[in-house]
Amino acid sequence: MGEITPELTIGNDKATAEALEGMGAHHFQCPVKGFHVDKKNKLISTPAYMLGKRISDVHAGISNMVDALMDMI
């Protein structure tokens, strides 16, 4: 089996993104209400918990991510 290279987002924190890439992931910058879908590895991530200054922003990001998950099912 080949090497797995997950695609994900943690938002826009450079140090954390570099750490992820150092572990073999590919990072995508994304706003608080956004998300990233890695179709090949069936992963969905959102930076909502890392970037959200208000609970409404976190809720929007997570809701958008869950909607994307439901579309995959």
C-alpha contacts under 8 A as a table, 3 or more apart, distances in Angstrom:
res1	aa1	res2	aa2	distance
4	I	41	N	7.85
5	T	24	G	5.93
5	T	25	A	5.26
5	T	26	H	6.76
6	P	24	G	7.52
6	P	25	A	4.93
6	P	26	H	6.15
6	P	38	D	7.00
6	P	41	N	6.41
6	P	43	L	7.61
7	E	25	A	5.84
7	E	26	H	4.71
7	E	27	H	5.89
7	E	28	F	7.22
7	E	36	H	7.73
7	E	37	V	7.58
7	E	38	D	5.39
7	E	41	N	7.97
7	E	43	L	7.54
8	L	25	A	7.25
8	L	26	H	6.44
8	L	27	H	5.25
8	L	28	F	6.09
8	L	36	H	6.04
8	L	37	V	7.35
8	L	38	D	6.96
8	L	43	L	7.50
8	L	44	I	7.02
8	L	45	S	5.64
8	L	46	T	7.89
9	T	17	A	7.92
9	T	27	H	5.41
9	T	28	F	5.05
9	T	29	Q	6.03
9	T	30	C	6.39
9	T	35	F	7.09
9	T	36	H	6.24
9	T	45	S	5.81
9	T	46	T	6.00
9	T	47	P	6.13
10	I	13	D	7.13
10	I	16	T	7.50
10	I	17	A	6.90
10	I	27	H	7.55
10	I	28	F	7.79
10	I	29	Q	7.23
10	I	30	C	7.43
10	I	45	S	7.61
10	I	46	T	6.54
10	I	47	P	4.52
10	I	50	M	6.91
11	G	28	F	7.55
11	G	29	Q	5.18
11	G	30	C	4.86
11	G	31	P	6.08
11	G	32	V	6.88
11	G	46	T	7.44
11	G	47	P	4.73
11	G	48	A	7.86
11	G	50	M	7.10
11	G	51	L	6.72
12	N	17	A	7.34
12	N	29	Q	5.33
12	N	30	C	6.71
12	N	31	P	7.77
13	D	16	T	5.56
13	D	17	A	6.10
14	K	17	A	5.09
14	K	18	E	6.05
15	A	18	E	5.13
15	A	19	A	6.21
16	T	19	A	4.98
16	T	20	L	6.24
17	A	20	L	5.13
17	A	21	E	6.21
17	A	27	H	5.99
18	E	21	E	5.05
18	E	22	G	5.99
19	A	22	G	4.94
19	A	23	M	6.48
20	L	23	M	5.16
20	L	24	G	6.62
20	L	25	A	5.48
20	L	26	H	7.32
20	L	27	H	7.06
21	E	24	G	5.00
21	E	25	A	4.66
21	E	26	H	5.59
21	E	27	H	6.56
22	G	25	A	7.26
28	F	36	H	7.26
30	C	34	G	5.73
30	C	35	F	6.44
30	C	36	H	7.45
30	C	46	T	7.63
30	C	47	P	6.96
31	P	34	G	5.12
31	P	35	F	7.72
31	P	47	P	7.12
31	P	48	A	7.95
31	P	51	L	7.75
32	V	46	T	7.35
32	V	47	P	5.61
32	V	48	A	4.72
32	V	50	M	7.89
32	V	51	L	5.38
32	V	52	G	5.91
32	V	57	D	6.57
32	V	58	V	6.98
32	V	61	G	5.97
33	K	46	T	7.66
33	K	47	P	7.78
33	K	48	A	6.25
33	K	57	D	6.19
33	K	58	V	7.04
33	K	60	A	5.49
33	K	61	G	3.77
33	K	62	I	7.53
33	K	64	N	7.19
34	G	46	T	6.20
34	G	47	P	7.39
34	G	48	A	7.66
34	G	61	G	5.53
34	G	64	N	6.96
34	G	65	M	7.53
35	F	44	I	6.97
35	F	45	S	5.53
35	F	46	T	4.28
35	F	47	P	7.03
35	F	61	G	6.87
35	F	64	N	7.14
35	F	65	M	5.78
36	H	44	I	5.69
36	H	45	S	5.44
36	H	46	T	6.45
36	H	65	M	7.98
37	V	42	K	7.42
37	V	43	L	6.01
37	V	44	I	4.59
37	V	45	S	6.77
37	V	68	A	7.78
38	D	41	N	5.69
38	D	42	K	5.61
38	D	43	L	5.03
38	D	44	I	6.16
39	K	42	K	4.86
39	K	43	L	6.71
44	I	65	M	6.75
44	I	68	A	7.76
44	I	69	L	7.12
45	S	65	M	6.92
46	T	49	Y	7.77
46	T	61	G	6.36
46	T	62	I	6.71
46	T	65	M	6.53
47	P	50	M	5.29
47	P	51	L	5.97
47	P	52	G	7.94
47	P	61	G	7.45
48	A	51	L	5.38
48	A	52	G	5.28
48	A	57	D	6.87
48	A	58	V	4.59
48	A	59	H	7.59
48	A	60	A	7.91
48	A	61	G	5.14
48	A	62	I	6.44
49	Y	52	G	5.68
49	Y	58	V	5.83
51	L	58	V	7.82
52	G	55	I	6.74
52	G	57	D	5.35
52	G	58	V	5.07
53	K	57	D	6.97
53	K	58	V	7.81
54	R	57	D	5.40
54	R	58	V	6.65
55	I	58	V	5.04
55	I	59	H	6.01
56	S	59	H	5.00
56	S	60	A	6.14
57	D	60	A	5.12
57	D	61	G	6.29
58	V	61	G	5.27
58	V	62	I	6.18
59	H	62	I	5.25
59	H	63	S	5.90
60	A	63	S	5.09
60	A	64	N	6.07
61	G	64	N	5.21
61	G	65	M	6.25
62	I	65	M	5.00
62	I	66	V	6.14
63	S	66	V	5.07
63	S	67	D	6.16
64	N	67	D	5.12
64	N	68	A	6.38
65	M	68	A	5.10
65	M	69	L	6.32
66	V	69	L	4.88
66	V	70	M	6.20
67	D	70	M	5.09
67	D	71	D	6.34
68	A	71	D	5.06
68	A	72	M	6.50
69	L	72	M	5.10
69	L	73	I	6.60
70	M	73	I	5.26
